[in-house]
Amino acid sequence: RLRPHWSVTWAVPVDEAGAPLHPRTAPVVHAPTPTDEPLGIPALLIASLPLDTARRHPAPGPLTDFLVERAADAYAELLGSWRPVSTGTIDLVPGPLGKGGLDGALRGAILARLPRVAFLEPAAPRDPEAENGWGDDWDRDRDRTEETTAALRPVEAEVVEGVGAETVRVLAEVLPSLLPAGLERRT
């Protein structure tokens, strides 16, 4: 109560290629030390959540609600800035059912933000500047990054069911918002 600040940190281990891995720590909320509050999101949450008197679970209240929203903002930002953009990033999307009250609130807040966050790998590399007519603008070209695969937002992504990778590759030439083959079967 005497601290005038708060903090929220998400940590995700990665493999050699930069793809996300599940944390090897206990799947609980860290506030900042491990609590007994279950966390089913595939990342480690370290936050300055207020704890109950037993210091085992976050205390309900407006500060916890506020920090859940900030944690959801930070998680959405994490997915949006994830590089390299790959199909492995989908593994970081939490499912709809929480393992506890706080986990459920976090999932709901995260899932509400993700449709507007660009983190999905397209089936074919795309250049959003060329799509928007910026291809000949010299000033814009100076500021370009090396990355050529722009991520898709879920609200703009499309999936073709029941076709193979070769069909998706051909269709991706005319449908730039197409996701790679096989993602419709992932759980």
LINKA-V578129 format. One record per pair of residues at least 24 apart in sequence whose ideal C-beta (glycine too) atoms are under 8 Angstrom apart, sorted by the first residue. I is the first residue (numbers start at 1). J is the second residue. D is the distance in whole Angstrom. If there is no record, write none. Layout:
BEGIN
<<I:J:D> <I:J:D>>
END
This chain:
BEGIN
<<1:50:8> <3:48:7> <5:48:8> <6:47:8> <6:48:5> <6:63:8> <6:66:8> <6:67:6> <6:70:7> <7:32:8> <7:46:8> <7:47:7> <7:48:5> <8:45:8> <8:46:8> <8:47:5> <8:48:8> <8:67:6> <8:70:5> <8:71:5> <8:74:5> <9:45:8> <9:46:5> <9:47:7> <9:74:8> <10:43:5> <10:44:7> <10:45:6> <10:46:8> <10:71:7> <10:74:6> <10:75:6> <10:78:5> <11:43:7> <11:44:4> <11:46:7> <12:42:8> <12:43:5> <12:44:7> <12:78:7> <12:92:7> <17:84:7> <17:86:8> <18:83:7> <18:84:5> <18:86:8> <19:86:6> <19:88:4> <20:82:8> <20:88:6> <20:89:7> <20:91:6> <20:92:5> <27:99:8> <29:58:7> <29:102:6> <29:103:8> <31:58:6> <37:100:6> <37:102:5> <37:103:7> <38:99:4> <38:100:5> <38:103:6> <39:99:7> <39:100:8> <39:102:8> <39:103:5> <39:106:8> <40:94:7> <40:95:7> <40:97:8> <40:98:7> <40:99:4> <40:103:5> <40:107:8> <41:75:7> <41:94:5> <41:103:7> <41:106:6> <41:107:7> <41:110:7> <42:91:6> <42:92:6> <42:94:7> <43:75:7> <43:78:8> <43:92:7> <45:71:6> <45:106:8> <47:71:6> <49:102:8> <57:102:8> <58:102:5> <60:101:8> <64:102:7> <65:105:8> <68:102:7> <68:105:5> <68:106:6> <68:109:6> <69:109:6> <71:106:6> <71:109:8> <72:106:6> <72:109:3> <72:110:5> <72:112:7> <72:113:6> <73:113:7> <75:106:8> <75:110:5> <75:113:8> <76:110:6> <76:113:4> <76:114:6> <76:117:5> <77:117:8> <79:114:7> <79:117:6> <79:119:4> <80:117:4> <80:118:6> <80:119:6> <80:151:8> <82:119:6> <83:147:7> <84:147:8> <84:149:8> <85:119:7> <85:120:8> <85:121:5> <85:147:8> <85:149:5> <85:150:8> <85:151:5> <86:121:5> <87:121:5> <87:180:6> <87:183:6> <89:119:5> <89:120:7> <89:121:7> <90:120:7> <90:183:7> <90:186:6> <114:154:6> <115:153:7> <115:154:5> <115:155:5> <116:153:6> <116:155:7> <117:153:6> <117:154:8> <118:150:7> <118:151:4> <118:152:6> <118:153:5> <119:151:5> <119:152:8> <119:153:8> <120:151:6> <120:152:4> <120:153:7> <120:154:6> <120:157:5> <120:179:6> <121:149:7> <121:151:7> <121:152:8> <121:179:7> <121:180:6> <122:149:7> <122:150:7> <122:151:8> <122:152:5> <122:157:8> <122:172:7> <122:176:7> <122:177:7> <122:178:7> <122:179:7> <122:180:8> <123:168:5> <123:169:7> <123:171:8> <123:172:4> <123:178:4> <123:179:6> <123:180:5> <123:181:7> <124:169:7> <124:172:4> <124:173:7> <124:176:7> <124:178:7> <125:149:5> <126:150:5> <126:176:5> <131:176:7> <152:177:6> <152:179:7> <159:183:6> <159:184:5> <160:184:8>>
END
